[in-house]
Amino acid sequence: MIYYTINGVDISEFVESRSLTVNKVLTMHASTASFAMISPTTVPLEGYDVQIYIDSSVQTLFAGLIHRIQQSLMAPEVWRYEIVCTDYMRLFERRLVAETYVDGTIASAIINDIISKYTTGFTNTGVTWTTPIIGAVRYDYRTPSDCIRELVETYGNAVWYIDNNKVVWAYLKKSVSAPMEINDTALGNTFNQFSIASDYSQIRNRVYVRGGSEYSSSISYSILTQGQERVWPIGYTPHAITNFKLDGVSKTLGEENVDADDGSFAFFYNESEKLFKCAAATSTPTAGQIISWDMKFDIPILTMANDIVSQTLLSAREGGSGIYEYLVVDTNLSSRQMCQTRARRELSVHAASKVIGSATTQTYGLDVGQTITVNITGCQYNNNYDITRMQIRSLGNSIFEYTISFE
C-alpha cells in the first residue's frame, strides 16, 4: 500500500493508481516526484508539504513541497490534478551565505556553520566529511547548496544531499555501501536491464583554472605630485595599506565612504574606485612632493595541472601529444591553492574514460549516494560505483521499479 499525505492529511484514496514517479539525484539538483489526484475533497496548493510512504512511515519514498499543479477536466465535474513536487532543497536555499573561512578549516565545520546560521529546520547529523580546505574560502551572498557544491567540486571524493527528514549528508565516497551488489547471482533474480559502458569523449588531461584574485605580497608605491591634483587613480585595488607618507612625513589615512571626512584624516583611499585623494581640509600638495605607501593588491589567479599518464596513454593510442585541454572559470576561488586543488580534482574525474551503468530492480533499499559493487563474470568494468540517480516508478499493488544510474 502506498500512503500519500499533504500537510499531514492522508489523501491516498484520491491518488490515481500507477501515476507516481520519483526522480532522485545527488547534490545541486532537487529530487522530484509527480502523481495525479482525481477530484480530491480539498484542492492542494503550491508550497504544501508532501510525504509518500510504502506501507508505513518507516519506508519513505519521497518528502518535499508541491511545486506545480496542473488541473484538467476529465468529465463533467471530474477534475484531475497532476501534482509535481520538489524536495526540501527549496527551503534550504532561502537565505544567502556571506562568510569567510580560514585556511585549514575542515569541510564539515564549514557545512555545519552554514546549516546553523543560514537554514532553519535542517540537521547536520549526516555531515562527516573531515577533509581540511586549502586556502581561505569566501562566500559572497551565495546559496547554501552552491557553497557546499563548490566544496565538493573543489576538493572532490565526497557526496552531499538532503534526505527526506531534512538531514544534510556530506561524506567521503564509498563510506555508505549499498545493501546489495550486482553479481552473477543477482542478475536475473534481483536485477535486470543491466548495462554498462565506457566513454572517453569527456577526457581532459590538461586543466587551466581561472579563479578570482588573491593579494600580492606587500609592495611600495609612490606618486610624484604635479601641484594641481587632489585625486590620484592608481590602477590597482589597494589592500592592507601601511606607512602612508607625504614627503616622508606620516599622514592619517581613512577609507572613503566608510570614515567621515571630519578633519580626522588627511587623505582617503577608495578600494572599489582604485584611487587616493585629499581630505576636504587638506591643502593641495605642491609640485614635486612625493606621496608614498606600502600596500597589497589583487592579482588574477590562473593555474594549470597536467595528467602525464593520461597524455602518454592517449598519445600512444591516437598519435600526437595526447593532450586535451580544458578551462574552468570560477571567480569564487580566492587563492592559488584552491585553484590548484580544483584543477587536480578535474583531472581525477576526467583524465580517464568515464564508466556509466544502469540497472533495474524491484527490491527496496537502494538510494543515491550509496556505493554499489559490480562483480559479474566476463564484465571488464567490475568495480565500485557511486549511485548518482534513481527513478522510482509505481507498478501498482505496492510494487515499485527502481532504476539506478551509477558511475
Order of alpha helices (4+ residues) and beta strands (2+ residues): beta-beta-beta-beta-beta-beta-beta-alpha-beta-alpha-beta-beta-alpha-beta-beta-beta-beta-beta-beta-beta-beta-beta-beta-beta-beta-beta-alpha-beta-alpha-beta-beta-beta-beta
